[in-house]
């Protein structure tokens, strides 16, 4: 049997130790870089201009939840239909928090759809807000999510949006049609998207509680925890 001589054994030991030290240093550096990249987005509070924005809850509620959504987004549909009602009963209806929904229409652009029905759906919701306030906006939002089609296909056409708006209380169909066809609310939708981009939003739904990002997809559990933490600081 051939054996390594003494000097070769020592060299091998030194090489192994050197490699382990190098790997340890790389791991420490990687952890530090990742920490620097993720910590600000999770702990740095963002400021949003919520003037004239549709919201649920009481205006004087001490905690503010801001969500960026796309009406073509299936994950947003799930949040709105399954999570938001529970949060509404627990925090919004009791005056503990208020919920703002801001437009972040990006999916139609992602799939190069024409027309851009992410944008059109957002404009339609804003048109109902102009006529019927918060109730009109969230009534239209509910109908949009209920009627949601495949995110890779155009489904929120002007005709479909006109049809949906006709089921919202307090909406004059003629005024709605004029609003939508004239792109009267496009500037506001674009302004919402700009706020999202400035805050680092890169998908929907994305939610913030008192300006602090909720990591990952918002859920009843994660939003509740963030609200409770914010209330404890009051």
N, C-alpha and C positions, 0 to 999 in steps of 0.2 A: 504494500500500500504506500503510495506516495504521500508524504506529509508536507505541509507548509513549514518552511524553516522559521526560526524565531523572528528574523527581521521582517519577513513577509507578513507574519501575523500581526506585528505591531503596526505596520503600514496600513493593513486592512482596518484595524481598530480605529486608527486616527481618521481614516477616510469615512468610516461609518459615523463617528462622532461629529465630524465636520458637516456631513450631510444632514444629520439630525438638527444641528444648530441652525443651519441655513433654512431648513424647512420650518423650524420654530419661528425664526425671524420673519419669514414670508407670511406665516399665519398671523403674527401680531400686526404686521403692516396692513394686511388685507382686512383684518378686523377693525383697525383704526380708520381705514378709508371708508369702509362700509358704515361705520358709526357716524362719521362726519357727513355722509351722504343721506342717511336715513333720519337722524335725529331732528334736524330742522323741520322736515315735513311733518313729523309727528308731534312736535312740541311748540313750534313757532305759530302763534296765532295770526290769522289773516284778517284783514279788514275788508268788508264788502259794503258797497253802496246799496242799501235796501230801500231807498226812497221810491215809493210808488210801486213796490214789488208785491205780487200776490202772496198772501200768507194764510195759514190756519192757526187758530188759537187767539189768545187775548193780546192786544197790542202792548200791554204793560207787563207781560210775562218776563220773569228775570233771566231766562235762558233762551238763546236764539239758535235754532237749527237751520242751517242752509244746505240745501241739496241741489246738485246740478244733475239734470236728467235730459234724456232724449226720448221723445214719445215713440220712437222706433225700437228702443232698447228693451229686449225681453227681460233682462235682469231688473230694470226699472219697473216694469210691469209687475213683477213678482214682489218687489219692495212696496209698491203703492197698494197692491191688492191684499197683501198678507201681513206686512210689517207695520205700515203706517197706521192702519186702523187701531192696532193695539197701542201704539205710541200715542195716538190721538186720545184714546180713552184714558190713558194713564197720566199723560203730561199736558196735552194741549187743552183738553176740556176742563182740566182742573186748574188752569192758570199758571202752571209751573214752567211751561215752555211754549214757544211759538215756532212754526215751521214755514220757512220760505222755500219756494220752488223756483229755481233759476234755470233758464234754457241753456242747454249745451248740445246743439244739433250738429252731430258730426258723422253719424252712421251713413247717411246718404252720400256724403262726400267720400267716405272711406270706400264705398262700393261704386263710386262714380255714377250715381243714379241721376237721371234727368227726367222729370224735374227733381229738385232737391226737396224731397218730401219731409225730411227731418226739419228743415227750415220752415216749410209751409205749415206743418203741424204746430210748430212753436208760434208762428205768426197767428194762426187761427185761435190758439188758446189766448193769446194776448188781445185779439179782437173781441173775444167774449168778455175778457176782463174789463175792457173799455166800456162795455155796455152794462154789465151786471156785476162788476166788482169781484171780490174774492169768491163768492158763491158761483158766479158765472165761470170764472177761470177753472176752479177745481171741479166743477160739474163737467166742463168740456174735457179736462184732463182725464177724468174717470172714463168718459166715453171713448176717448182716444186710446187709452190703454186696453179697454175692453174690445175695441175694434182692430187692435194691432195685428198686422200681417207679418209676413216674413221680412226680416230686417234687410235682406239682400234684394228685395223687390220694392218697387214703388206701389204703395197702397193708399197713402194719405194724399189723394188727388184733391183738386179744388172742389170737384163735385161731391166727393165723399165728405170732405170737411164741411161743406155747405149743408149736407144731409145731417151730419152729426150736430152741428150748431142749432139746427131746427128743433132738437130735443132738449135744448138747454133753456131753463126758465128765464124769462126776461130778455130774450134775444130777438131783435128785429132782423129777420132774414135779409131784407134789402140792405140794411146798414152793414150787416156782417159781410155780405158779398162785396160791397164797395170797399170795405176795410181790407179784405183779403186780396182783392184784385188790384188794389192800388199800392200794395206792400206798405201800408200805413204803419205797421208795427215792426217792420224789418229792422229799423235802427235800434229798437229796444232789444230785440232778440240778439242782434250782433253785439250789443253792449254787454249782455249777459255772458255771451261766449267769451268776450274779451276778459271779463272779470275771472272767468274760469281759467282761461289760459294764463293770466297773470298769477293766479293762485297755484298753478302747477297741475290743474286737472288734466288727466289724460285718458279718462274713460268715465262711463256712467253706470250706476249712480255713484257719485262722490259726495260725501256729507261732511259738514263741519259743525261742531258744537261750540258756540262762543268763539268762533274763528279757528278752533283747533281741529285738525284733520282727524277723522276716524279712519284708521288704517283698513284697507281692504274694502270689501263690499259691506255697506251698512246693514245691520240686522237689528231686530228688537233688542237683543242682548247688548250689542256694542253701543248702540245709541243710548239705551237706558243707562248703561254704566257711565257714559260720558255726561249725560244730563245730571245724573246723581252726583257725580264728582263736581260739576259746575255749581249745583245747588248747595253743596256742602261748603263752598267757598264764599257764599253770600252771607 
